[in-house]
Amino acid sequence: MSSFMIRVPASSANIGPGFDSIGLAVDLYLTLEVTEQADWEFISPSAGDVPFEENFIYLIAKQTAEKHGKSLRPARVEETTSIPLARGLGSSAAAIVAGIELANQLGGLDLTAEEKLTDATEIEGHPDNVAPALLGGLIVSTYIDGEVDWLKIDQLHLELIALIPEVELKTKAARDVLPEQFSIADAALGSGIGNVTVAALVSGDYELAGKMMEKDIFHEPHRKPLIPNYDLIQRTAKEHGAYGTVISGAGPTMMSFVPSDRRDKIIAALEEVLPDYRLESLKMDVGGLTVEQK
């Protein structure tokens, strides 16, 4: 009977113009403490009294094992998480990655990182959250004909501030407000903004990256009405030295990219105007999914 721990980071997707293709792992975590035993037992505060057969992570694990022609050995699984649900910080992506790894361990699948990424992307539909949750860092990725191509940026000399409101926002509601089509001119403009954002991040020109983040046309202008205090947050953060502030994933959390030496000043200013928000000072997680045998 083996025991092990699975840990998966939260993620912030899109980063402005990188719609469905850029994501960043951050140091909030979903953790599974797993011990093999004779029968299944799931302890999940987020799922309440849901039977283990209906637990989302278990369902992902079972689906993954069956896809690869294996079955799962039963176990006691205790879930803990610091990732807020339905807030745009990749809680579902972390659960998907955790479920795939649970299957990998309890089903003896011996999956490679690429196979895990493909499985996770097939389930999620796009790689922007699952890729950094699995691989860590800032991942630029695309999903074409069932194949994920990606590049990892593992150094950012800046810090992050997550501004998390009390309200939830379901991804479906945030997707329903998006236009179905863009003109060629708008698509070219939006792609150009995204290209410059990535180039600026890679080269370390964070002022330019922040400027470009806030010029997205693909999703932020359409989701802005759904995001509480959008203009106030962006304006306050910029006035006190942030590089840029964007919607995290589908929202309603917003994420500010800030210089380390201005972080405390920016947090203080934001706390003053947003007393009901949870503010988290975060760093990029570069390791992604980890498994520790016990």
Contacts in CASP RR format, 6 or more apart in sequence:
PFRMAT RR
TARGET T0000
AUTHOR 0000-0000-0000
METHOD contacts of the structure
MODEL  1
MSSFMIRVPASSANIGPGFDSIGLAVDLYLTLEVTEQADWEFISPSAGDV
PFEENFIYLIAKQTAEKHGKSLRPARVEETTSIPLARGLGSSAAAIVAGI
ELANQLGGLDLTAEEKLTDATEIEGHPDNVAPALLGGLIVSTYIDGEVDW
LKIDQLHLELIALIPEVELKTKAARDVLPEQFSIADAALGSGIGNVTVAA
LVSGDYELAGKMMEKDIFHEPHRKPLIPNYDLIQRTAKEHGAYGTVISGA
GPTMMSFVPSDRRDKIIAALEEVLPDYRLESLKMDVGGLTVEQK
1 35 0 8 1.000
1 36 0 8 1.000
1 37 0 8 1.000
2 35 0 8 1.000
2 36 0 8 1.000
2 105 0 8 1.000
2 293 0 8 1.000
2 294 0 8 1.000
3 33 0 8 1.000
3 34 0 8 1.000
3 35 0 8 1.000
3 36 0 8 1.000
3 293 0 8 1.000
3 294 0 8 1.000
4 34 0 8 1.000
4 105 0 8 1.000
4 291 0 8 1.000
4 292 0 8 1.000
4 293 0 8 1.000
4 294 0 8 1.000
5 31 0 8 1.000
5 32 0 8 1.000
5 33 0 8 1.000
5 34 0 8 1.000
5 291 0 8 1.000
5 292 0 8 1.000
5 294 0 8 1.000
6 31 0 8 1.000
6 32 0 8 1.000
6 34 0 8 1.000
6 98 0 8 1.000
6 99 0 8 1.000
6 101 0 8 1.000
6 102 0 8 1.000
6 105 0 8 1.000
6 289 0 8 1.000
6 290 0 8 1.000
6 291 0 8 1.000
7 29 0 8 1.000
7 30 0 8 1.000
7 31 0 8 1.000
7 32 0 8 1.000
7 289 0 8 1.000
7 290 0 8 1.000
7 291 0 8 1.000
7 292 0 8 1.000
8 29 0 8 1.000
8 30 0 8 1.000
8 31 0 8 1.000
8 94 0 8 1.000
8 95 0 8 1.000
8 97 0 8 1.000
8 98 0 8 1.000
8 101 0 8 1.000
8 133 0 8 1.000
8 134 0 8 1.000
8 288 0 8 1.000
8 289 0 8 1.000
9 25 0 8 1.000
9 26 0 8 1.000
9 27 0 8 1.000
9 28 0 8 1.000
9 29 0 8 1.000
9 94 0 8 1.000
9 132 0 8 1.000
9 133 0 8 1.000
9 136 0 8 1.000
9 285 0 8 1.000
9 287 0 8 1.000
9 288 0 8 1.000
9 289 0 8 1.000
10 25 0 8 1.000
10 26 0 8 1.000
10 27 0 8 1.000
10 28 0 8 1.000
10 29 0 8 1.000
10 30 0 8 1.000
10 82 0 8 1.000
10 83 0 8 1.000
10 89 0 8 1.000
10 90 0 8 1.000
10 91 0 8 1.000
10 94 0 8 1.000
10 133 0 8 1.000
11 23 0 8 1.000
11 24 0 8 1.000
11 25 0 8 1.000
11 26 0 8 1.000
11 89 0 8 1.000
11 90 0 8 1.000
11 93 0 8 1.000
11 94 0 8 1.000
11 128 0 8 1.000
11 129 0 8 1.000
11 130 0 8 1.000
11 132 0 8 1.000
11 133 0 8 1.000
12 23 0 8 1.000
12 24 0 8 1.000
12 26 0 8 1.000
12 88 0 8 1.000
12 89 0 8 1.000
12 90 0 8 1.000
12 160 0 8 1.000
12 162 0 8 1.000
12 248 0 8 1.000
12 249 0 8 1.000
12 253 0 8 1.000
12 255 0 8 1.000
13 20 0 8 1.000
13 22 0 8 1.000
13 23 0 8 1.000
13 24 0 8 1.000
13 88 0 8 1.000
13 90 0 8 1.000
13 128 0 8 1.000
13 129 0 8 1.000
13 248 0 8 1.000
13 249 0 8 1.000
14 20 0 8 1.000
14 22 0 8 1.000
14 23 0 8 1.000
14 128 0 8 1.000
14 216 0 8 1.000
14 219 0 8 1.000
14 246 0 8 1.000
14 247 0 8 1.000
14 248 0 8 1.000
14 249 0 8 1.000
15 22 0 8 1.000
15 23 0 8 1.000
15 24 0 8 1.000
15 138 0 8 1.000
15 197 0 8 1.000
15 213 0 8 1.000
15 246 0 8 1.000
15 255 0 8 1.000
16 22 0 8 1.000
16 194 0 8 1.000
16 197 0 8 1.000
16 213 0 8 1.000
16 214 0 8 1.000
16 216 0 8 1.000
16 218 0 8 1.000
16 219 0 8 1.000
16 220 0 8 1.000
16 246 0 8 1.000
16 247 0 8 1.000
17 190 0 8 1.000
17 192 0 8 1.000
17 193 0 8 1.000
17 194 0 8 1.000
17 197 0 8 1.000
17 212 0 8 1.000
17 213 0 8 1.000
17 215 0 8 1.000
17 216 0 8 1.000
17 217 0 8 1.000
17 218 0 8 1.000
18 128 0 8 1.000
18 194 0 8 1.000
18 197 0 8 1.000
18 216 0 8 1.000
18 218 0 8 1.000
19 128 0 8 1.000
19 216 0 8 1.000
19 218 0 8 1.000
19 219 0 8 1.000
20 126 0 8 1.000
20 128 0 8 1.000
21 126 0 8 1.000
21 127 0 8 1.000
21 128 0 8 1.000
21 140 0 8 1.000
21 141 0 8 1.000
21 142 0 8 1.000
22 128 0 8 1.000
22 138 0 8 1.000
22 139 0 8 1.000
22 140 0 8 1.000
22 141 0 8 1.000
22 197 0 8 1.000
22 198 0 8 1.000
23 128 0 8 1.000
23 129 0 8 1.000
23 131 0 8 1.000
23 132 0 8 1.000
23 138 0 8 1.000
23 139 0 8 1.000
23 140 0 8 1.000
23 141 0 8 1.000
24 132 0 8 1.000
24 137 0 8 1.000
24 138 0 8 1.000
24 139 0 8 1.000
24 160 0 8 1.000
24 284 0 8 1.000
25 132 0 8 1.000
25 133 0 8 1.000
25 135 0 8 1.000
25 136 0 8 1.000
25 137 0 8 1.000
25 138 0 8 1.000
25 139 0 8 1.000
25 284 0 8 1.000
25 285 0 8 1.000
25 286 0 8 1.000
25 287 0 8 1.000
25 288 0 8 1.000
26 89 0 8 1.000
26 160 0 8 1.000
26 162 0 8 1.000
26 282 0 8 1.000
26 283 0 8 1.000
26 284 0 8 1.000
26 285 0 8 1.000
27 282 0 8 1.000
27 283 0 8 1.000
27 284 0 8 1.000
27 285 0 8 1.000
28 82 0 8 1.000
28 83 0 8 1.000
28 89 0 8 1.000
28 280 0 8 1.000
28 282 0 8 1.000
29 81 0 8 1.000
29 82 0 8 1.000
29 83 0 8 1.000
29 94 0 8 1.000
30 79 0 8 1.000
30 80 0 8 1.000
30 81 0 8 1.000
30 83 0 8 1.000
30 91 0 8 1.000
30 94 0 8 1.000
30 95 0 8 1.000
30 98 0 8 1.000
31 79 0 8 1.000
31 80 0 8 1.000
31 81 0 8 1.000
32 57 0 8 1.000
32 77 0 8 1.000
32 78 0 8 1.000
32 79 0 8 1.000
32 98 0 8 1.000
32 102 0 8 1.000
33 77 0 8 1.000
33 78 0 8 1.000
33 80 0 8 1.000
34 75 0 8 1.000
34 76 0 8 1.000
34 77 0 8 1.000
34 78 0 8 1.000
34 102 0 8 1.000
34 105 0 8 1.000
34 106 0 8 1.000
35 75 0 8 1.000
35 76 0 8 1.000
36 73 0 8 1.000
36 74 0 8 1.000
36 75 0 8 1.000
36 76 0 8 1.000
36 106 0 8 1.000
37 74 0 8 1.000
37 75 0 8 1.000
37 76 0 8 1.000
38 74 0 8 1.000
39 74 0 8 1.000
40 52 0 8 1.000
40 58 0 8 1.000
40 74 0 8 1.000
40 75 0 8 1.000
40 76 0 8 1.000
40 77 0 8 1.000
41 52 0 8 1.000
41 75 0 8 1.000
41 76 0 8 1.000
41 77 0 8 1.000
42 52 0 8 1.000
42 55 0 8 1.000
42 57 0 8 1.000
42 58 0 8 1.000
42 77 0 8 1.000
42 79 0 8 1.000
43 76 0 8 1.000
43 77 0 8 1.000
43 78 0 8 1.000
43 79 0 8 1.000
44 50 0 8 1.000
44 55 0 8 1.000
44 57 0 8 1.000
44 77 0 8 1.000
44 79 0 8 1.000
45 79 0 8 1.000
45 80 0 8 1.000
45 81 0 8 1.000
46 79 0 8 1.000
46 81 0 8 1.000
46 85 0 8 1.000
47 54 0 8 1.000
47 55 0 8 1.000
47 56 0 8 1.000
47 79 0 8 1.000
52 58 0 8 1.000
52 77 0 8 1.000
56 92 0 8 1.000
56 95 0 8 1.000
57 77 0 8 1.000
57 79 0 8 1.000
57 95 0 8 1.000
57 98 0 8 1.000
57 99 0 8 1.000
57 102 0 8 1.000
58 77 0 8 1.000
58 99 0 8 1.000
58 102 0 8 1.000
60 95 0 8 1.000
60 96 0 8 1.000
60 98 0 8 1.000
60 99 0 8 1.000
60 100 0 8 1.000
60 102 0 8 1.000
60 103 0 8 1.000
60 123 0 8 1.000
61 72 0 8 1.000
61 99 0 8 1.000
61 100 0 8 1.000
61 102 0 8 1.000
61 103 0 8 1.000
61 106 0 8 1.000
62 72 0 8 1.000
62 103 0 8 1.000
63 123 0 8 1.000
64 99 0 8 1.000
64 100 0 8 1.000
64 103 0 8 1.000
64 104 0 8 1.000
64 109 0 8 1.000
64 119 0 8 1.000
65 71 0 8 1.000
65 72 0 8 1.000
65 103 0 8 1.000
65 106 0 8 1.000
65 107 0 8 1.000
65 109 0 8 1.000
67 119 0 8 1.000
68 103 0 8 1.000
68 109 0 8 1.000
68 111 0 8 1.000
70 103 0 8 1.000
70 107 0 8 1.000
70 108 0 8 1.000
70 109 0 8 1.000
71 107 0 8 1.000
72 102 0 8 1.000
72 103 0 8 1.000
72 106 0 8 1.000
72 107 0 8 1.000
73 106 0 8 1.000
73 107 0 8 1.000
75 106 0 8 1.000
77 102 0 8 1.000
81 91 0 8 1.000
81 94 0 8 1.000
83 89 0 8 1.000
83 90 0 8 1.000
83 91 0 8 1.000
83 94 0 8 1.000
84 91 0 8 1.000
84 164 0 8 1.000
84 253 0 8 1.000
84 278 0 8 1.000
85 91 0 8 1.000
85 168 0 8 1.000
86 168 0 8 1.000
86 169 0 8 1.000
86 170 0 8 1.000
86 171 0 8 1.000
87 164 0 8 1.000
87 165 0 8 1.000
87 168 0 8 1.000
87 169 0 8 1.000
87 248 0 8 1.000
87 251 0 8 1.000
87 252 0 8 1.000
87 253 0 8 1.000
88 169 0 8 1.000
88 171 0 8 1.000
88 248 0 8 1.000
88 249 0 8 1.000
88 250 0 8 1.000
88 251 0 8 1.000
88 252 0 8 1.000
88 253 0 8 1.000
89 162 0 8 1.000
89 164 0 8 1.000
89 248 0 8 1.000
89 249 0 8 1.000
89 253 0 8 1.000
90 129 0 8 1.000
90 133 0 8 1.000
90 249 0 8 1.000
92 124 0 8 1.000
92 129 0 8 1.000
92 171 0 8 1.000
93 120 0 8 1.000
93 124 0 8 1.000
93 129 0 8 1.000
93 130 0 8 1.000
93 133 0 8 1.000
94 133 0 8 1.000
96 120 0 8 1.000
96 123 0 8 1.000
96 124 0 8 1.000
96 130 0 8 1.000
96 133 0 8 1.000
97 116 0 8 1.000
97 120 0 8 1.000
97 130 0 8 1.000
97 133 0 8 1.000
97 134 0 8 1.000
97 289 0 8 1.000
98 289 0 8 1.000
100 111 0 8 1.000
100 116 0 8 1.000
100 119 0 8 1.000
100 120 0 8 1.000
101 116 0 8 1.000
101 289 0 8 1.000
101 291 0 8 1.000
103 109 0 8 1.000
104 110 0 8 1.000
104 111 0 8 1.000
104 116 0 8 1.000
105 291 0 8 1.000
111 119 0 8 1.000
113 134 0 8 1.000
113 135 0 8 1.000
114 148 0 8 1.000
116 134 0 8 1.000
116 289 0 8 1.000
117 127 0 8 1.000
117 130 0 8 1.000
117 131 0 8 1.000
117 134 0 8 1.000
117 135 0 8 1.000
117 148 0 8 1.000
117 150 0 8 1.000
118 146 0 8 1.000
118 147 0 8 1.000
118 148 0 8 1.000
120 127 0 8 1.000
120 130 0 8 1.000
120 131 0 8 1.000
120 133 0 8 1.000
120 134 0 8 1.000
121 127 0 8 1.000
121 130 0 8 1.000
121 131 0 8 1.000
121 143 0 8 1.000
121 146 0 8 1.000
121 148 0 8 1.000
122 146 0 8 1.000
123 130 0 8 1.000
124 130 0 8 1.000
125 143 0 8 1.000
126 143 0 8 1.000
127 139 0 8 1.000
127 141 0 8 1.000
127 142 0 8 1.000
127 143 0 8 1.000
127 148 0 8 1.000
127 150 0 8 1.000
128 139 0 8 1.000
128 141 0 8 1.000
128 249 0 8 1.000
129 249 0 8 1.000
131 139 0 8 1.000
131 141 0 8 1.000
131 148 0 8 1.000
131 150 0 8 1.000
132 138 0 8 1.000
132 139 0 8 1.000
132 285 0 8 1.000
132 288 0 8 1.000
133 288 0 8 1.000
133 289 0 8 1.000
134 288 0 8 1.000
134 289 0 8 1.000
135 150 0 8 1.000
135 152 0 8 1.000
135 287 0 8 1.000
135 288 0 8 1.000
135 289 0 8 1.000
136 152 0 8 1.000
136 154 0 8 1.000
136 284 0 8 1.000
136 285 0 8 1.000
136 286 0 8 1.000
136 287 0 8 1.000
136 288 0 8 1.000
136 289 0 8 1.000
137 152 0 8 1.000
137 153 0 8 1.000
137 154 0 8 1.000
137 284 0 8 1.000
137 285 0 8 1.000
137 286 0 8 1.000
137 287 0 8 1.000
137 288 0 8 1.000
138 152 0 8 1.000
138 153 0 8 1.000
138 154 0 8 1.000
138 156 0 8 1.000
138 201 0 8 1.000
138 284 0 8 1.000
139 150 0 8 1.000
139 151 0 8 1.000
139 152 0 8 1.000
139 153 0 8 1.000
140 150 0 8 1.000
140 151 0 8 1.000
140 153 0 8 1.000
140 198 0 8 1.000
141 148 0 8 1.000
141 149 0 8 1.000
141 150 0 8 1.000
141 151 0 8 1.000
142 148 0 8 1.000
142 149 0 8 1.000
142 150 0 8 1.000
153 201 0 8 1.000
153 202 0 8 1.000
154 286 0 8 1.000
155 286 0 8 1.000
156 201 0 8 1.000
156 284 0 8 1.000
157 204 0 8 1.000
157 206 0 8 1.000
157 260 0 8 1.000
158 206 0 8 1.000
158 243 0 8 1.000
158 257 0 8 1.000
158 258 0 8 1.000
158 259 0 8 1.000
158 260 0 8 1.000
159 257 0 8 1.000
159 258 0 8 1.000
159 259 0 8 1.000
159 260 0 8 1.000
159 263 0 8 1.000
159 281 0 8 1.000
159 282 0 8 1.000
159 283 0 8 1.000
160 255 0 8 1.000
160 256 0 8 1.000
160 257 0 8 1.000
160 258 0 8 1.000
160 281 0 8 1.000
160 282 0 8 1.000
160 283 0 8 1.000
160 284 0 8 1.000
161 237 0 8 1.000
161 242 0 8 1.000
161 255 0 8 1.000
161 256 0 8 1.000
161 258 0 8 1.000
161 263 0 8 1.000
161 266 0 8 1.000
161 267 0 8 1.000
161 270 0 8 1.000
161 279 0 8 1.000
161 280 0 8 1.000
161 281 0 8 1.000
161 282 0 8 1.000
162 248 0 8 1.000
162 253 0 8 1.000
162 254 0 8 1.000
162 255 0 8 1.000
162 278 0 8 1.000
162 279 0 8 1.000
162 280 0 8 1.000
162 282 0 8 1.000
163 233 0 8 1.000
163 253 0 8 1.000
163 254 0 8 1.000
163 255 0 8 1.000
163 256 0 8 1.000
163 270 0 8 1.000
163 274 0 8 1.000
163 277 0 8 1.000
163 278 0 8 1.000
163 279 0 8 1.000
164 253 0 8 1.000
164 277 0 8 1.000
164 278 0 8 1.000
164 279 0 8 1.000
164 280 0 8 1.000
165 228 0 8 1.000
165 229 0 8 1.000
165 252 0 8 1.000
165 253 0 8 1.000
165 276 0 8 1.000
165 277 0 8 1.000
165 278 0 8 1.000
166 276 0 8 1.000
166 277 0 8 1.000
167 228 0 8 1.000
167 252 0 8 1.000
168 252 0 8 1.000
169 226 0 8 1.000
169 227 0 8 1.000
169 250 0 8 1.000
169 251 0 8 1.000
169 252 0 8 1.000
170 250 0 8 1.000
171 250 0 8 1.000
173 226 0 8 1.000
174 223 0 8 1.000
174 226 0 8 1.000
174 250 0 8 1.000
174 251 0 8 1.000
175 250 0 8 1.000
177 222 0 8 1.000
177 223 0 8 1.000
177 225 0 8 1.000
177 226 0 8 1.000
178 218 0 8 1.000
178 219 0 8 1.000
178 222 0 8 1.000
178 223 0 8 1.000
179 222 0 8 1.000
182 217 0 8 1.000
182 218 0 8 1.000
186 217 0 8 1.000
189 217 0 8 1.000
190 216 0 8 1.000
190 217 0 8 1.000
190 218 0 8 1.000
193 212 0 8 1.000
193 215 0 8 1.000
193 216 0 8 1.000
193 217 0 8 1.000
194 212 0 8 1.000
194 216 0 8 1.000
196 208 0 8 1.000
196 212 0 8 1.000
197 209 0 8 1.000
197 210 0 8 1.000
197 212 0 8 1.000
197 213 0 8 1.000
200 206 0 8 1.000
200 208 0 8 1.000
200 209 0 8 1.000
200 210 0 8 1.000
200 212 0 8 1.000
201 209 0 8 1.000
206 243 0 8 1.000
206 257 0 8 1.000
206 259 0 8 1.000
207 243 0 8 1.000
209 243 0 8 1.000
209 244 0 8 1.000
209 257 0 8 1.000
210 243 0 8 1.000
210 244 0 8 1.000
210 257 0 8 1.000
211 244 0 8 1.000
213 243 0 8 1.000
213 244 0 8 1.000
213 245 0 8 1.000
213 246 0 8 1.000
213 257 0 8 1.000
214 234 0 8 1.000
214 244 0 8 1.000
214 245 0 8 1.000
214 246 0 8 1.000
216 246 0 8 1.000
219 247 0 8 1.000
220 246 0 8 1.000
220 247 0 8 1.000
223 247 0 8 1.000
223 250 0 8 1.000
223 251 0 8 1.000
224 230 0 8 1.000
224 231 0 8 1.000
224 247 0 8 1.000
226 251 0 8 1.000
226 252 0 8 1.000
227 247 0 8 1.000
227 251 0 8 1.000
227 252 0 8 1.000
227 254 0 8 1.000
228 252 0 8 1.000
229 273 0 8 1.000
229 274 0 8 1.000
230 247 0 8 1.000
230 254 0 8 1.000
232 273 0 8 1.000
232 274 0 8 1.000
233 245 0 8 1.000
233 254 0 8 1.000
233 256 0 8 1.000
233 270 0 8 1.000
233 274 0 8 1.000
234 244 0 8 1.000
234 245 0 8 1.000
234 254 0 8 1.000
236 269 0 8 1.000
236 270 0 8 1.000
236 273 0 8 1.000
237 244 0 8 1.000
237 245 0 8 1.000
237 256 0 8 1.000
237 258 0 8 1.000
237 266 0 8 1.000
237 269 0 8 1.000
237 270 0 8 1.000
238 244 0 8 1.000
238 245 0 8 1.000
239 269 0 8 1.000
240 262 0 8 1.000
240 265 0 8 1.000
240 266 0 8 1.000
240 269 0 8 1.000
240 270 0 8 1.000
241 258 0 8 1.000
241 259 0 8 1.000
241 262 0 8 1.000
241 265 0 8 1.000
241 266 0 8 1.000
242 256 0 8 1.000
242 257 0 8 1.000
242 258 0 8 1.000
242 262 0 8 1.000
242 266 0 8 1.000
243 256 0 8 1.000
243 257 0 8 1.000
243 258 0 8 1.000
243 259 0 8 1.000
244 256 0 8 1.000
244 257 0 8 1.000
244 258 0 8 1.000
245 254 0 8 1.000
245 255 0 8 1.000
245 256 0 8 1.000
245 257 0 8 1.000
246 254 0 8 1.000
246 255 0 8 1.000
246 257 0 8 1.000
247 253 0 8 1.000
247 254 0 8 1.000
247 255 0 8 1.000
248 254 0 8 1.000
248 255 0 8 1.000
256 266 0 8 1.000
256 270 0 8 1.000
258 266 0 8 1.000
263 281 0 8 1.000
267 279 0 8 1.000
267 281 0 8 1.000
270 277 0 8 1.000
270 279 0 8 1.000
271 277 0 8 1.000
271 279 0 8 1.000
END
